[in-house]
Amino acid sequence: MVVKKNGNNGWLVDVSNGFNPVTLKQRRIIRKGFKTKKEALEAEQYLRSVELKERYFGAKITMDMLYAFLREEDIINHRKQSYINTQENNYNRHIKHYFEKVADVSKLQYDDFYDFREHLTVTISKNTKKPLSSNTINKIMILLKKIMDVGVRKGFYPSNPVILIKKLPINKPKLNYWTISEFKDFLELFTPEEYHYQLLFKVLYFTGMRLGEVLALNWNDIDFSRNTIAVSKSVYFKKGVSYISTPKTKASIRQIVINAKLMNELEVWQQKQYELLKQFSNDNCTDLQLFQDSPIPITKDSIEKYYHSVLKRNPKLKKIRIHDLRHSHASLLINQGEDYLVVKERLGHASITTTIDTYSHLYPSKQVALADKLDSLF
């Protein structure tokens, strides 16, 4: 390893780590143009640890280096891009700046990570302008644990103190949902020109699909002969650009049978959309989003803004989130006497436990019927 002056051009770093066992070429990296010796030494450590992947106890490793390793692993393991983006957002927003002055994370101890979690409890969310929720803090700590686990696997330090920090308790949030009567009140707020938006919300309410799943649908996903919608993808947006990915879990890939009236409405809308957009699409417009009414694709942000503008038309209507239409569908099924398994399959939950934990309180108690049965025994 060499860190030395490079004439009048600052400092130079020249690092190597033996030979590649396959190609027999020397593993060597040269970087120039560092203004100070300190910058060159920091670069040497980064190049040795991250790019040459040299493993040894006692190496000075930063949080940025570990996160670079984790991101590389996620890409190699084909983690969903939406997952990587969310993880990167949490890292940049909450972890990166807090630990940026730490020259060697192997020196951090349990108390240091506990203090970080305490710091999170008084951090204000940029989105809600409220303190971070316990659920959000737990997710950030899970990410931090994953980052520190990388250092253990790479041999930079022997153990990960973050695993000793317990999760914050989470109060089960109260579910918000609309009854069928409340949903009908919502539908009455739309004008005839807004029919395609109204139809989008009908699909959300009567299928329990996630908004990202609905926005990823095109007409190839609709089987009019079997009255089914094939859910096999989801859309996410980053810096105004849409990306199609797989749904949240494997169980989210599903076929949803919908009622005949809703399917008839989709068929009528398909013809209207064709007349509106045939000049902007392929021969039969099958590549269009289901609810597009212009050449510009519909985004989550545009639907959110539109949804809230419609809600303002009736101040008396209970305010719920778009995601709560999914809970509304589950409530609708339960009130129709459907069991947990049907709800699980419609919503695409990965586990029946998720369905039971989320909706068990909506099921009517059977204790009265049980008491009556006991009465009949004597």
C-alpha positions in Angstrom: 0.0 0.0 0.0 1.3 3.5 -0.9 -0.1 6.9 0.1 2.3 9.5 -1.2 2.6 13.0 -2.7 1.9 13.1 -6.4 3.9 16.2 -7.4 1.8 19.3 -7.5 -1.4 17.3 -8.0 -2.0 16.4 -4.4 -1.9 12.9 -3.0 -2.0 9.5 -4.6 -3.3 6.1 -3.3 -2.0 2.8 -4.6 -3.5 -0.3 -2.9 -3.3 -4.0 -3.8 -4.5 -7.2 -2.3 -2.7 -10.2 -3.8 -3.8 -11.9 -7.0 -7.1 -13.0 -8.4 -7.0 -16.8 -8.1 -8.8 -17.3 -11.4 -7.3 -14.7 -13.7 -4.0 -14.5 -11.8 -4.1 -10.7 -12.3 -3.0 -8.5 -9.5 -5.8 -6.9 -7.5 -4.6 -3.3 -7.6 -6.3 0.1 -7.5 -4.7 3.5 -8.1 -6.5 6.8 -7.2 -5.1 10.3 -7.7 -6.0 13.9 -7.0 -6.6 13.9 -3.2 -6.0 17.4 -1.8 -4.7 16.3 1.6 -3.0 13.3 3.2 -6.1 12.8 5.4 -8.4 12.4 2.4 -5.9 10.0 0.8 -5.8 7.8 3.9 -9.6 7.8 4.2 -9.7 6.8 0.5 -7.1 4.0 1.1 -9.3 2.5 3.8 -12.4 2.6 1.7 -10.7 1.1 -1.4 -9.1 -1.7 0.7 -12.3 -2.5 2.6 -15.0 -2.0 0.0 -13.5 -2.3 -3.5 -10.8 -4.9 -2.8 -13.0 -6.5 -0.1 -10.0 -7.2 2.2 -11.2 -8.9 5.3 -9.3 -8.6 8.6 -10.0 -7.7 12.2 -8.9 -4.3 13.3 -9.8 -2.6 10.0 -11.3 0.8 10.3 -14.7 0.7 8.7 -17.4 3.4 8.3 -21.2 3.1 8.2 -21.1 4.2 4.6 -18.8 1.4 3.7 -21.0 -1.2 5.4 -24.1 0.2 3.7 -22.3 -0.1 0.3 -21.7 -3.8 1.1 -25.3 -4.3 2.0 -26.6 -2.6 -1.1 -24.3 -4.7 -3.2 -25.6 -7.9 -1.5 -29.2 -6.9 -2.1 -28.6 -6.4 -5.8 -26.8 -9.7 -6.1 -29.7 -11.4 -4.2 -32.2 -9.8 -6.6 -34.1 -7.8 -3.9 -36.9 -5.8 -5.4 -35.8 -2.3 -6.5 -38.6 -0.7 -4.6 -37.3 -2.5 -1.4 -33.8 -1.2 -2.1 -35.1 2.3 -2.7 -37.0 2.4 0.6 -34.0 1.0 2.4 -31.8 3.7 0.9 -34.2 6.4 1.8 -34.3 5.3 5.4 -30.5 5.1 5.5 -29.9 8.5 4.0 -32.6 10.2 6.1 -31.9 8.7 9.5 -28.7 6.7 9.8 -26.1 8.2 7.5 -25.7 11.6 9.1 -26.0 10.4 12.6 -23.0 8.1 12.2 -21.0 10.1 9.6 -18.3 11.3 12.1 -17.6 7.7 13.3 -14.3 6.7 11.8 -14.5 3.1 13.0 -17.9 1.6 13.7 -16.3 -1.5 15.3 -15.7 0.8 18.3 -19.4 1.4 18.8 -21.1 -0.4 21.7 -24.6 -1.2 22.9 -25.0 2.2 24.6 -24.2 4.0 21.4 -26.9 2.3 19.4 -29.3 2.6 22.3 -28.7 6.4 22.2 -29.4 6.4 18.5 -32.7 4.8 19.1 -33.5 7.4 21.7 -32.6 10.0 19.2 -35.1 8.5 16.8 -37.9 8.8 19.4 -37.7 12.6 19.3 -37.1 12.9 15.6 -39.9 14.6 13.7 -41.1 13.0 10.5 -40.8 15.2 7.4 -44.0 13.8 6.0 -46.3 13.9 9.0 -44.6 16.6 11.1 -45.0 14.3 14.1 -42.5 12.2 16.0 -41.5 9.0 14.3 -43.9 6.1 15.1 -42.6 3.1 17.1 -43.2 1.0 14.0 -41.0 3.3 11.9 -38.2 3.3 14.5 -38.3 -0.5 14.7 -37.8 -0.7 10.9 -34.9 1.7 11.0 -33.3 -0.3 13.8 -33.8 -3.5 11.7 -32.0 -1.8 8.8 -29.1 -0.8 11.2 -28.9 -4.4 12.4 -28.6 -5.6 8.8 -25.9 -3.1 8.1 -23.9 -4.1 11.2 -24.4 -7.8 10.4 -22.4 -7.2 7.1 -19.4 -6.1 9.2 -19.5 -9.4 11.2 -19.8 -11.4 8.0 -16.9 -9.5 6.4 -14.7 -10.1 9.5 -14.3 -6.5 10.6 -15.6 -7.2 14.2 -16.7 -10.3 16.0 -20.3 -9.4 17.1 -23.2 -7.0 16.5 -24.4 -5.1 19.5 -27.7 -4.0 17.8 -29.2 -7.4 18.2 -29.3 -6.8 22.0 -31.7 -3.8 21.5 -35.4 -4.9 21.8 -38.1 -3.6 19.6 -40.3 -0.8 20.8 -43.8 -2.0 21.7 -46.4 -1.1 19.1 -50.0 -0.3 19.9 -52.3 -2.0 17.4 -53.8 0.8 15.3 -57.5 1.1 15.1 -58.7 0.1 11.6 -60.5 2.7 9.6 -62.9 1.6 6.9 -66.1 2.5 5.1 -69.3 0.6 5.3 -71.1 0.0 1.9 -73.4 2.9 2.8 -70.5 5.3 3.4 -68.8 4.1 0.2 -72.0 4.9 -1.8 -71.9 8.4 -0.3 -68.4 8.7 -1.6 -69.3 7.6 -5.1 -72.0 10.3 -5.3 -69.3 13.0 -5.0 -68.0 12.3 -8.6 -69.1 14.1 -11.7 -69.8 12.2 -15.0 -66.5 13.5 -16.4 -64.7 11.8 -13.4 -66.2 8.4 -14.1 -62.8 6.7 -14.7 -61.6 7.8 -11.3 -64.8 6.7 -9.7 -64.4 3.3 -11.3 -60.8 3.0 -10.0 -62.1 3.5 -6.5 -64.8 0.9 -7.1 -62.2 -1.6 -8.0 -60.1 -0.8 -4.9 -63.2 -1.2 -2.7 -64.6 -4.4 -4.2 -61.3 -6.2 -4.7 -59.1 -5.2 -1.8 -56.2 -4.6 -4.1 -53.3 -2.3 -3.2 -53.2 1.0 -5.1 -49.8 0.0 -6.7 -51.3 -3.2 -7.9 -54.3 -1.4 -9.5 -52.1 1.2 -11.2 -50.0 -1.6 -12.7 -53.0 -3.3 -14.4 -53.5 -3.2 -18.1 -56.2 -4.9 -20.2 -54.2 -8.0 -20.6 -54.8 -8.7 -16.9 -58.6 -8.7 -17.3 -60.4 -11.9 -18.3 -63.9 -10.9 -19.3 -65.0 -14.5 -19.9 -64.1 -15.6 -16.3 -64.8 -12.3 -14.5 -61.2 -12.3 -13.1 -58.4 -9.8 -12.6 -54.9 -11.3 -12.6 -52.6 -9.6 -10.1 -49.0 -10.3 -11.0 -47.2 -6.9 -10.7 -47.1 -3.6 -8.9 -46.0 -0.1 -9.8 -43.8 2.2 -7.8 -42.5 5.7 -8.6 -39.1 7.2 -8.1 -38.4 10.9 -9.0 -41.5 10.9 -11.2 -40.6 7.8 -13.2 -42.7 4.6 -12.9 -41.3 1.2 -12.5 -43.1 -2.2 -12.7 -42.0 -4.8 -10.2 -43.4 -8.0 -8.6 -46.1 -7.6 -5.9 -45.3 -7.3 -2.2 -45.1 -11.0 -1.6 -45.5 -14.3 -3.6 -48.9 -14.7 -2.1 -49.9 -11.3 -3.7 -49.8 -13.0 -7.1 -53.4 -14.0 -7.4 -56.6 -14.2 -9.4 -59.5 -12.1 -8.0 -63.0 -13.0 -9.2 -65.1 -9.8 -9.3 -68.9 -9.3 -9.5 -70.6 -9.2 -12.9 -71.8 -5.6 -12.6 -68.3 -4.3 -11.9 -66.9 -6.4 -14.8 -69.6 -4.9 -17.1 -68.5 -1.4 -16.1 -64.9 -2.2 -16.9 -66.0 -3.5 -20.4 -67.9 -0.3 -21.1 -65.0 1.9 -19.9 -62.6 -0.1 -22.1 -64.5 1.0 -25.2 -64.6 4.6 -24.0 -60.9 4.6 -23.3 -60.2 3.1 -26.7 -61.9 6.0 -28.4 -60.1 8.5 -26.3 -56.6 7.1 -26.6 -56.4 4.9 -29.7 -54.0 7.3 -31.4 -51.6 7.1 -28.5 -51.4 3.4 -28.0 -51.1 0.0 -29.8 -53.9 -1.4 -32.0 -56.2 -2.4 -29.2 -54.9 -0.3 -26.3 -54.0 -3.3 -24.2 -50.8 -1.6 -23.0 -52.7 1.2 -21.3 -53.3 1.5 -17.6 -56.9 0.5 -16.9 -58.0 4.0 -15.8 -55.9 6.2 -18.0 -57.9 9.0 -19.7 -55.0 10.8 -21.3 -51.6 9.8 -22.8 -50.0 10.7 -19.4 -49.9 7.6 -17.1 -51.6 7.9 -13.7 -49.3 8.0 -10.6 -49.9 7.3 -7.0 -49.3 11.0 -6.1 -51.9 12.2 -8.6 -54.5 9.7 -7.3 -53.8 10.7 -3.7 -54.2 14.4 -4.5 -57.4 13.8 -6.5 -58.8 11.5 -3.7 -58.3 14.2 -1.0 -59.9 16.9 -3.3 -63.0 14.7 -3.7 -63.3 14.0 0.0 -63.4 17.8 0.6 -66.7 17.9 -1.3 -68.5 16.3 1.7 -67.0 17.4 5.1 -69.4 15.0 6.9 -68.0 11.9 5.3 -65.6 10.0 7.5 -62.0 10.5 6.4 -60.0 7.4 5.6 -56.8 6.7 3.6 -56.9 5.1 0.2 -55.2 2.1 1.8 -58.2 1.8 4.1 -60.3 0.8 1.1 -58.4 -2.5 1.4 -59.6 -2.8 5.0 -63.1 -1.8 3.9 -63.1 -4.7 1.5 -62.1 -7.1 4.3 -64.8 -5.7 6.5 -67.3 -6.1 3.7 -66.3 -9.8 3.3 -66.6 -10.4 7.0 -70.0 -8.9 7.2 -71.1 -11.2 4.4 -70.0 -14.2 6.5 -66.8 -15.1 4.7 -64.1 -16.8 6.7 -60.4 -15.9 7.2 -59.2 -18.0 4.3 -61.3 -16.2 1.7 -60.2 -12.8 3.1 -56.5 -14.0 3.0 -56.8 -15.1 -0.6 -58.6 -11.9 -1.8 -56.1 -9.6 -0.1 -53.0 -11.7 -1.0 -51.7 -12.0 2.5 -48.5 -14.2 2.8 -49.8 -15.8 6.0 -53.2 -16.5 7.5 -51.7 -15.1 10.8 -51.6 -11.7 9.2 -55.3 -11.9 8.3 -56.3 -13.1 11.8 -54.1 -10.5 13.6 -55.5 -7.7 11.5 -59.2 -8.5 11.3 -60.1 -10.9 14.1 -61.8 -8.1 16.1 -64.2 -7.6 13.2 -65.6 -11.1 13.5 -68.7 -11.3 15.7 -68.2 -13.1 19.0 -69.5 -16.6 19.1 -69.7 -16.7 22.9 -73.4 -16.0 23.1 -74.1 -19.0 20.8 -71.7 -21.1 22.9 -73.6 -20.2 26.1 -76.9 -21.2 24.5 -75.4 -24.6 23.6 -74.2 -25.1 27.2 -77.7 -24.3 28.5 -79.1 -27.0 26.3 -76.9 -29.6 28.0 -78.8 -29.6 31.4 
